[in-house]
Amino acid sequence: MTDQTETETVGQFPNTSPSTPLAPVVLTRLVWALFVASLGALVARLWTEGGWTVAGLVAVDGLTVLLWVVVSFFSGIVHSYSRRYMAGSEHLTRFFARLSVFTLVVMGLVAADHVALFGAAWLAMGLVMADLIGTVRGWPQARTAATLARRYFLASSALLGAALVTLSWATGATTISAILANVAAAPEWVSLVAAGLLVLAAMVQSALVPFHTWLLSSMTAPTPASALMHAGFVNAGGILLLRFAPVVTVDSTFMLLVVAVGAASALLGKLLKAVQSDVKRKLGCSTTGQMGFMIAQAGLGFFGAAITHLILHGFYKAYLFLSTGSQVEHTSPKKSATGTTTLLGGVVTLLTAVAGGVLFALVTGKGTHVDSGLLLTGLISLTTLHATWTTVRNTDLQATVRYGVVPLIFLPAVAVYAGVYTAVTTVLAGVPLVTVPTDLTPVHGVVAVAFLAAYVAIETGLYRRSHRLYVALVNASQPATGTVLTSTEEYNEH
């Protein structure tokens, strides 16, 4: 744990004032009111099975109302948490204003239909997030981190803008709905160029390798802003790919490229996390890996699975960030309690993983045909295997208890995930190409082998035996040098 993370909790109540500004209270209530209104919109959407449009500017569909609910809920949690976390800070009012503006911009983005409105919302989302990263302007490190993030976000906006201009020129349309309706008539090379630009914009925004540096350099952001960033902002890449699915899926070979890009980031994110000692940086590397997995799901043609993943990952990562302070202990390192494992334990975890994959396939119908759904189901099994094996090894309970509890915990968890996936797919009905499974290819086989090999390398500690690989991973996960806080006094001054 570095001084930066340790002292953030210690110094979170500087300059305490007996008076409480009105803005945090009002804005928090406003965001929760938006959440209630979003729930109403979701119910209305399910009840009427229709959408709403406003003069070619806004189009509200299943994706819009679903994300309204998710975004407003996460924002409400962050607003409520920040009222105590930022109490007494000289940046309090500005911080809350940025949080609220960010929430409104994202809600506008997912509803925008006109390309100019969509592009402007994407740009504004990045600029506001960069400002949140640099909340404490008294820190040179915070200013540097904000500047770095802003450059990445401007690049992402430029890529998206080029894609939107290309599609608008090729189709003669100025709204996203009209572009998607006419994209099939556009020359294939034009669609491929636009698709490549869209994927690059998504990679930058979602901090995929090699664009992950901005995320790992953003640790100067207050913890509530980090939670919103990791639980919401980085998910924009998956949302972008689903919104433009008819463009991204124009060519099966291009879809394989998306799978490869996502899988590479997922694997590298996992390896980068394995060499970290700082809590926040572990979470950052984890986010890079999880976003890669989300993009890989989109490349497999399961955009609904990508949206499900970003929602559940958002809940999980928001919880982890908002609870990081409680994990800080000023104690000497000690070995964690680890239970012994036996052949029976290995058999139980393997059978649980296989049963998890079968259960997912039965509930969702994915993996029951010879297509990319098999790889998706296989990855679910591998994830279950990792979770169960970690539990068996790191839970200090009697062996028979551990082996008996594992399937009772993880199989219901897989069922819940599959149920959420099914529910999300239902809400997304009417959105173009939510599920577009592709034929299996040797590339899918390579991806499956790579995931399995990475899992074995991490579980056995094989990556530690290569000094060159270990050093390469450590170097690849370093934030920009100008963004690192090394002095406790710098933290406490602000």
C-alpha positions as CSV (number, residue, x, y, z in Angstrom):
1,M,0.0,0.0,0.0
2,T,1.5,3.4,-0.9
3,D,1.3,6.5,1.1
4,Q,-1.1,7.9,-1.5
5,T,-3.8,5.4,-0.7
6,E,-3.1,5.2,3.0
7,T,-3.3,9.0,3.6
8,E,-6.4,9.6,1.5
9,T,-8.6,8.3,4.2
10,V,-6.7,10.0,6.9
11,G,-6.8,13.4,5.2
12,Q,-10.3,13.4,3.9
13,F,-11.8,15.9,6.3
14,P,-9.5,18.9,6.1
15,N,-10.6,22.4,7.0
16,T,-13.8,21.2,8.6
17,S,-16.5,23.9,8.9
18,P,-19.5,23.8,11.2
19,S,-21.7,25.0,8.4
20,T,-22.8,22.6,5.6
21,P,-23.2,24.0,2.1
22,L,-26.6,23.6,0.6
23,A,-25.4,22.4,-2.9
24,P,-24.4,18.8,-1.9
25,V,-27.8,18.3,-0.2
26,V,-29.8,19.7,-3.1
27,L,-27.8,17.9,-5.8
28,T,-27.9,14.6,-4.0
29,R,-31.7,14.7,-3.7
30,L,-31.9,15.7,-7.4
31,V,-29.9,12.7,-8.5
32,W,-32.0,10.3,-6.4
33,A,-35.1,12.0,-8.0
34,L,-33.6,11.2,-11.4
35,F,-33.2,7.6,-10.3
36,V,-36.9,7.4,-9.3
37,A,-37.9,9.0,-12.6
38,S,-35.6,6.6,-14.5
39,L,-37.3,3.6,-12.8
40,G,-40.6,5.0,-14.0
41,A,-39.3,5.4,-17.5
42,L,-38.1,1.8,-17.4
43,V,-41.5,0.5,-16.3
44,A,-43.2,2.6,-18.9
45,R,-40.9,1.2,-21.6
46,L,-41.6,-2.4,-20.6
47,W,-45.3,-1.7,-20.3
48,T,-45.7,0.0,-23.7
49,E,-42.9,-1.9,-25.5
50,G,-42.2,1.3,-27.5
51,G,-39.7,4.2,-27.5
52,W,-39.9,8.0,-27.7
53,T,-38.2,10.4,-30.0
54,V,-37.9,14.2,-30.0
55,A,-37.4,15.9,-33.3
56,G,-34.5,13.8,-34.5
57,L,-32.5,14.8,-31.5
58,V,-33.3,12.2,-28.9
59,A,-34.4,8.6,-29.2
60,V,-35.3,6.7,-26.0
61,D,-35.2,2.9,-26.3
62,G,-34.5,0.0,-24.0
63,L,-30.8,0.7,-23.8
64,T,-31.5,4.3,-22.8
65,V,-33.9,3.7,-20.0
66,L,-31.8,0.8,-18.6
67,L,-28.7,2.9,-18.5
68,W,-30.6,5.9,-17.0
69,V,-31.5,3.6,-14.1
70,V,-27.9,2.3,-13.7
71,V,-26.2,5.7,-14.1
72,S,-28.6,7.6,-11.8
73,F,-28.3,4.8,-9.1
74,F,-24.5,4.8,-9.2
75,S,-24.4,8.6,-9.2
76,G,-26.9,8.7,-6.2
77,I,-24.6,6.3,-4.2
78,V,-21.5,8.4,-5.0
79,H,-23.3,11.7,-4.2
80,S,-24.5,10.3,-0.9
81,Y,-21.1,8.9,0.0
82,S,-19.3,12.2,-1.0
83,R,-21.4,14.3,1.4
84,R,-19.4,12.8,4.2
85,Y,-16.1,12.0,2.4
86,M,-15.7,15.5,1.1
87,A,-17.1,17.3,4.2
88,G,-15.1,20.4,5.0
89,S,-13.2,20.3,1.8
90,E,-12.6,23.6,0.0
91,H,-13.5,21.8,-3.2
92,L,-16.8,20.5,-2.0
93,T,-19.3,22.6,-4.0
94,R,-17.3,22.4,-7.3
95,F,-16.8,18.6,-6.8
96,F,-20.6,18.1,-6.4
97,A,-21.3,20.4,-9.4
98,R,-19.0,18.3,-11.6
99,L,-20.6,15.0,-10.3
100,S,-24.1,16.2,-11.2
101,V,-23.0,17.6,-14.6
102,F,-21.3,14.3,-15.4
103,T,-24.5,12.4,-14.5
104,L,-26.7,14.6,-16.7
105,V,-24.2,14.4,-19.6
106,V,-24.1,10.6,-19.5
107,M,-27.9,10.4,-19.4
108,G,-28.0,12.7,-22.3
109,L,-25.4,10.7,-24.2
110,V,-27.4,7.4,-24.0
111,A,-30.5,9.2,-25.3
112,A,-28.8,11.3,-28.0
113,D,-29.9,10.4,-31.6
114,H,-28.4,13.3,-33.6
115,V,-24.7,12.7,-34.3
116,A,-23.7,16.2,-33.2
117,L,-25.5,15.8,-29.9
118,F,-24.0,12.4,-29.4
119,G,-20.5,13.6,-30.2
120,A,-20.8,16.7,-28.0
121,A,-22.0,14.6,-25.1
122,W,-19.1,12.2,-25.5
123,L,-16.7,15.1,-25.5
124,A,-18.3,16.7,-22.5
125,M,-18.3,13.4,-20.6
126,G,-14.5,13.1,-21.0
127,L,-13.8,16.8,-20.1
128,V,-15.9,16.6,-16.9
129,M,-14.2,13.4,-15.9
130,A,-10.8,14.9,-16.5
131,D,-11.8,17.8,-14.2
132,L,-12.9,15.4,-11.5
133,I,-9.5,13.6,-11.7
134,G,-7.8,17.0,-11.1
135,T,-10.2,18.1,-8.3
136,V,-7.4,19.1,-6.0
137,R,-5.8,21.8,-8.1
138,G,-3.2,22.4,-5.4
139,W,-1.5,19.2,-6.3
140,P,0.8,19.4,-9.3
141,Q,0.3,15.6,-9.6
142,A,-3.5,16.1,-9.9
143,R,-3.1,18.7,-12.6
144,T,-0.8,16.5,-14.5
145,A,-3.2,13.5,-14.2
146,A,-6.1,15.6,-15.4
147,T,-4.1,16.9,-18.3
148,L,-3.0,13.4,-19.3
149,A,-6.6,12.1,-19.1
150,R,-7.9,15.1,-21.1
151,R,-5.5,14.3,-23.9
152,Y,-6.7,10.8,-24.1
153,F,-10.4,11.8,-24.0
154,L,-9.9,14.4,-26.7
155,A,-8.3,11.7,-28.8
156,S,-11.2,9.5,-28.2
157,S,-13.6,12.2,-29.1
158,A,-11.7,12.9,-32.3
159,L,-11.9,9.3,-33.3
160,L,-15.6,9.2,-32.6
161,G,-16.1,12.4,-34.5
162,A,-14.3,11.0,-37.5
163,A,-16.5,7.9,-37.4
164,L,-19.7,9.9,-37.1
165,V,-18.7,12.2,-40.0
166,T,-17.7,9.1,-42.1
167,L,-21.0,7.4,-41.5
168,S,-23.1,10.5,-42.0
169,W,-21.3,11.2,-45.3
170,A,-21.8,7.6,-46.5
171,T,-25.5,7.3,-45.6
172,G,-26.6,11.0,-46.0
173,A,-28.2,10.8,-42.5
174,T,-27.6,13.0,-39.5
175,T,-29.2,10.8,-36.8
176,I,-27.9,7.6,-35.4
177,S,-31.1,5.7,-36.1
178,A,-31.1,6.8,-39.7
179,I,-27.5,5.9,-40.1
180,L,-28.0,2.4,-38.7
181,A,-31.1,1.9,-41.0
182,N,-29.0,2.8,-44.1
183,V,-25.6,1.5,-43.2
184,A,-26.1,-1.7,-45.2
185,A,-26.3,0.4,-48.4
186,A,-22.9,2.1,-47.7
187,P,-19.7,0.7,-49.3
188,E,-18.2,-2.0,-47.1
189,W,-14.8,-0.3,-46.9
190,V,-16.5,2.9,-45.5
191,S,-18.3,0.9,-42.9
192,L,-15.0,-0.9,-41.9
193,V,-13.2,2.4,-41.6
194,A,-15.9,3.8,-39.4
195,A,-16.0,0.5,-37.4
196,G,-12.3,0.7,-36.8
197,L,-12.6,4.3,-35.6
198,L,-15.4,3.4,-33.2
199,V,-13.5,0.5,-31.7
200,L,-10.4,2.7,-31.2
201,A,-12.6,5.3,-29.5
202,A,-14.1,2.6,-27.3
203,M,-10.6,1.3,-26.4
204,V,-9.3,4.7,-25.3
205,Q,-12.4,5.5,-23.2
206,S,-12.5,2.0,-21.6
207,A,-8.7,2.1,-20.9
208,L,-7.8,-1.0,-22.8
209,V,-4.2,-1.8,-23.3
210,P,-2.2,0.1,-24.6
211,F,-4.4,3.1,-23.6
212,H,-4.6,2.1,-19.9
213,T,-2.0,4.7,-18.7
214,W,-4.6,7.4,-18.2
215,L,-6.6,5.2,-15.8
216,L,-3.5,4.1,-13.8
217,S,-2.5,7.7,-13.6
218,S,-5.8,8.9,-12.2
219,M,-5.3,8.0,-8.6
220,T,-5.2,11.6,-7.6
221,A,-9.0,11.7,-8.1
222,P,-11.0,11.6,-4.8
223,T,-12.2,8.1,-4.1
224,P,-15.9,8.9,-5.0
225,A,-14.8,10.2,-8.4
226,S,-12.7,7.0,-8.9
227,A,-15.7,4.9,-8.1
228,L,-17.8,6.7,-10.6
229,M,-15.0,6.4,-13.2
230,H,-14.5,2.7,-12.7
231,A,-18.2,1.9,-12.3
232,G,-19.5,4.1,-15.1
233,F,-17.2,6.1,-17.2
234,V,-15.0,3.3,-18.6
235,N,-18.2,1.4,-19.5
236,A,-18.8,3.9,-22.3
237,G,-16.8,1.7,-24.7
238,G,-19.3,-1.2,-24.5
239,I,-22.2,1.2,-24.8
240,L,-20.7,2.7,-27.9
241,L,-20.2,-0.7,-29.6
242,L,-23.8,-1.8,-28.8
243,R,-25.2,1.5,-30.1
244,F,-23.4,1.1,-33.4
245,A,-23.6,-2.7,-33.6
246,P,-24.8,-2.8,-37.2
247,V,-21.6,-1.0,-38.1
248,V,-19.2,-3.0,-36.0
249,T,-20.7,-6.3,-37.2
250,V,-20.4,-5.5,-40.9
251,D,-17.5,-8.0,-41.4
252,S,-16.9,-11.3,-39.6
253,T,-13.1,-10.9,-39.8
254,F,-13.3,-7.5,-38.1
255,M,-15.3,-9.1,-35.3
256,L,-12.5,-11.5,-34.8
257,L,-10.2,-8.5,-34.4
258,V,-12.5,-7.0,-31.8
259,V,-12.4,-10.4,-29.9
260,A,-8.6,-10.5,-30.1
261,V,-8.2,-6.8,-28.9
262,G,-10.6,-7.4,-26.0
263,A,-9.0,-10.7,-25.0
264,A,-5.5,-9.3,-25.1
265,S,-6.5,-6.5,-22.7
266,A,-8.4,-8.9,-20.5
267,L,-5.3,-11.2,-20.2
268,L,-2.8,-8.4,-19.7
269,G,-5.1,-6.7,-17.2
270,K,-5.1,-9.9,-15.1
271,L,-1.3,-10.2,-15.3
272,L,-0.7,-6.6,-14.5
273,K,-3.0,-6.9,-11.5
274,A,-0.9,-9.8,-10.3
275,V,2.2,-7.7,-9.8
276,Q,0.6,-4.8,-7.9
277,S,0.9,-4.1,-4.2
278,D,-1.2,-1.0,-4.1
279,V,-5.0,-1.4,-3.6
280,K,-6.1,1.3,-6.0
281,R,-3.7,0.2,-8.7
282,K,-4.8,-3.4,-8.4
283,L,-8.4,-2.1,-8.9
284,G,-7.2,-0.1,-11.9
285,C,-5.5,-3.1,-13.6
286,S,-8.6,-5.1,-12.8
287,T,-10.8,-2.6,-14.5
288,T,-8.6,-2.7,-17.6
289,G,-8.9,-6.5,-17.7
290,Q,-12.7,-6.4,-17.1
291,M,-13.2,-3.8,-19.8
292,G,-11.2,-6.0,-22.2
293,F,-13.5,-8.9,-21.3
294,M,-16.5,-6.7,-22.1
295,I,-15.1,-5.7,-25.5
296,A,-14.4,-9.4,-26.2
297,Q,-18.0,-10.3,-25.5
298,A,-19.1,-7.7,-28.0
299,G,-16.7,-9.1,-30.5
300,L,-18.3,-12.5,-30.0
301,G,-21.6,-10.9,-31.0
302,F,-23.1,-10.9,-27.6
303,F,-23.7,-7.2,-27.0
304,G,-26.3,-8.0,-24.3
305,A,-23.7,-9.9,-22.4
306,A,-21.3,-6.9,-22.6
307,I,-24.0,-4.6,-21.2
308,T,-24.8,-7.2,-18.4
309,H,-21.1,-7.4,-17.6
310,L,-20.6,-3.6,-17.4
311,I,-23.7,-3.3,-15.1
312,L,-22.5,-6.0,-12.7
313,H,-18.9,-4.9,-12.9
314,G,-20.1,-1.4,-12.1
315,F,-21.8,-2.5,-8.9
316,Y,-18.8,-4.6,-7.8
317,K,-16.2,-2.0,-8.6
318,A,-18.1,0.9,-7.0
319,Y,-18.3,-1.2,-3.8
320,L,-14.6,-1.9,-3.9
321,F,-13.6,1.7,-4.4
322,L,-16.0,3.1,-1.8
323,S,-14.7,0.6,0.8
324,T,-11.0,1.0,0.1
325,G,-10.5,3.1,3.2
326,S,-11.7,0.3,5.4
327,Q,-9.0,-2.0,4.0
328,V,-6.1,0.2,5.0
329,E,-4.1,-1.2,7.9
330,H,-0.8,0.1,9.2
331,T,0.6,-3.3,10.1
332,S,3.6,-5.3,9.0
333,P,3.0,-7.7,6.1
334,K,1.9,-11.1,7.1
335,K,1.1,-14.3,5.3
336,S,-2.6,-14.8,4.7
337,A,-4.3,-17.8,6.1
338,T,-4.6,-20.4,3.4
339,G,-6.4,-23.7,3.6
340,T,-4.8,-26.9,2.4
341,T,-6.1,-28.4,-0.8
342,T,-6.5,-32.0,-1.9
343,L,-7.3,-33.9,-5.0
344,L,-10.9,-33.9,-3.8
345,G,-10.8,-30.1,-3.6
346,G,-9.6,-29.9,-7.2
347,V,-12.3,-32.3,-8.4
348,V,-15.0,-30.3,-6.6
349,T,-13.8,-27.0,-8.1
350,L,-13.6,-28.5,-11.6
351,L,-17.0,-30.0,-11.4
352,T,-18.5,-26.8,-10.1
353,A,-16.9,-24.9,-13.0
354,V,-18.4,-27.3,-15.5
355,A,-21.8,-27.2,-13.9
356,G,-21.6,-23.4,-13.9
357,G,-21.1,-23.4,-17.6
358,V,-23.9,-25.9,-18.2
359,L,-26.2,-23.9,-16.0
360,F,-25.4,-20.7,-17.9
361,A,-26.1,-22.4,-21.2
362,L,-29.4,-23.8,-20.0
363,V,-30.7,-20.5,-18.7
364,T,-29.5,-18.2,-21.5
365,G,-29.4,-20.7,-24.5
366,K,-25.9,-19.5,-25.3
367,G,-23.4,-22.3,-25.9
368,T,-26.0,-24.8,-27.0
369,H,-25.0,-24.4,-30.6
370,V,-21.6,-24.6,-32.5
371,D,-20.9,-20.9,-32.6
372,S,-19.2,-18.2,-30.6
373,G,-21.6,-18.9,-27.7
374,L,-19.5,-21.9,-26.9
375,L,-16.5,-19.6,-26.2
376,L,-18.7,-17.3,-24.1
377,T,-19.9,-20.2,-22.0
378,G,-16.4,-21.6,-21.7
379,L,-15.2,-18.3,-20.3
380,I,-18.0,-18.4,-17.8
381,S,-16.8,-21.8,-16.7
382,L,-13.2,-20.6,-16.5
383,T,-14.3,-17.6,-14.4
384,T,-16.2,-19.9,-12.1
385,L,-13.2,-22.2,-11.8
386,H,-11.0,-19.3,-10.8
387,A,-13.5,-18.1,-8.2
388,T,-14.0,-21.5,-6.7
389,W,-10.4,-22.5,-6.6
390,T,-9.5,-19.1,-4.9
391,T,-12.1,-19.8,-2.3
392,V,-11.0,-23.3,-1.7
393,R,-7.3,-22.2,-1.3
394,N,-7.8,-19.0,0.7
395,T,-10.6,-20.0,3.1
396,D,-9.4,-21.2,6.4
397,L,-12.2,-23.7,7.1
398,Q,-12.3,-27.5,7.5
399,A,-11.8,-29.1,4.1
400,T,-15.2,-30.9,4.0
401,V,-17.0,-27.7,4.8
402,R,-15.2,-25.7,2.1
403,Y,-15.8,-28.4,-0.6
404,G,-19.5,-28.6,0.4
405,V,-20.1,-24.9,0.4
406,V,-18.4,-24.0,-2.8
407,P,-21.1,-25.4,-5.2
408,L,-23.8,-24.0,-2.9
409,I,-22.4,-20.5,-3.3
410,F,-21.2,-20.3,-6.9
411,L,-23.9,-22.2,-8.8
412,P,-26.6,-19.8,-7.5
413,A,-24.3,-16.9,-8.4
414,V,-24.0,-18.2,-12.0
415,A,-27.8,-18.6,-12.1
416,V,-28.2,-15.0,-10.9
417,Y,-25.8,-13.8,-13.6
418,A,-27.6,-15.8,-16.3
419,G,-30.9,-14.4,-15.0
420,V,-29.7,-10.8,-15.1
421,Y,-28.3,-11.4,-18.6
422,T,-31.7,-12.7,-19.7
423,A,-33.5,-9.8,-18.1
424,V,-31.1,-7.3,-19.7
425,T,-31.6,-8.9,-23.1
426,T,-35.4,-8.6,-22.7
427,V,-35.1,-4.9,-21.8
428,L,-32.9,-4.3,-24.9
429,A,-35.5,-5.8,-27.2
430,G,-35.8,-3.5,-30.2
431,V,-32.2,-2.3,-30.1
432,P,-30.5,-3.4,-33.3
433,L,-28.4,-6.5,-33.2
434,V,-28.2,-7.2,-29.4
435,T,-27.2,-10.8,-30.1
436,V,-25.2,-11.7,-33.3
437,P,-23.3,-15.0,-32.7
438,T,-20.6,-15.7,-35.2
439,D,-19.1,-18.9,-36.5
440,L,-16.3,-20.5,-34.6
441,T,-12.8,-20.1,-36.1
442,P,-9.3,-21.0,-35.2
443,V,-8.9,-17.5,-33.7
444,H,-11.6,-18.3,-31.1
445,G,-9.6,-21.5,-30.2
446,V,-6.4,-19.5,-29.8
447,V,-8.3,-17.0,-27.5
448,A,-9.6,-20.0,-25.4
449,V,-6.1,-21.5,-25.1
450,A,-4.7,-18.1,-24.2
451,F,-7.2,-17.6,-21.4
452,L,-6.5,-21.0,-20.0
453,A,-2.7,-20.5,-20.2
454,A,-2.9,-17.2,-18.5
455,Y,-5.0,-18.7,-15.7
456,V,-2.5,-21.5,-15.2
457,A,0.4,-19.0,-15.2
458,I,-1.1,-16.9,-12.6
459,E,-2.4,-19.6,-10.3
460,T,1.0,-21.4,-10.4
461,G,3.0,-18.2,-10.1
462,L,4.8,-19.1,-13.3
463,Y,5.0,-15.5,-14.4
464,R,7.2,-14.8,-11.4
465,R,9.8,-17.3,-12.6
466,S,10.6,-15.1,-15.6
467,H,12.4,-11.9,-14.3
468,R,12.1,-10.3,-17.7
469,L,8.3,-10.9,-17.8
470,Y,7.8,-9.7,-14.3
471,V,9.8,-6.5,-14.9
472,A,7.9,-5.9,-18.1
473,L,4.6,-6.2,-16.3
474,V,5.7,-3.9,-13.6
475,N,6.9,-1.3,-16.1
476,A,3.7,-1.6,-18.2
477,S,1.6,-0.8,-15.1
478,Q,3.4,2.3,-14.0
479,P,1.5,5.6,-14.0
480,A,2.9,8.7,-15.6
481,T,5.8,9.9,-13.4
482,G,4.3,13.3,-12.9
483,T,1.1,11.9,-11.4
484,V,2.6,10.0,-8.4
485,L,2.2,11.4,-4.9
486,T,5.0,10.3,-2.7
487,S,4.8,12.7,0.3
488,T,2.3,12.4,3.1
489,E,2.6,16.1,3.7
490,E,1.4,16.9,0.1
491,Y,-1.8,14.9,0.8
492,N,-2.5,16.5,4.2
493,E,-2.1,20.0,2.9
494,H,-5.2,19.6,0.8
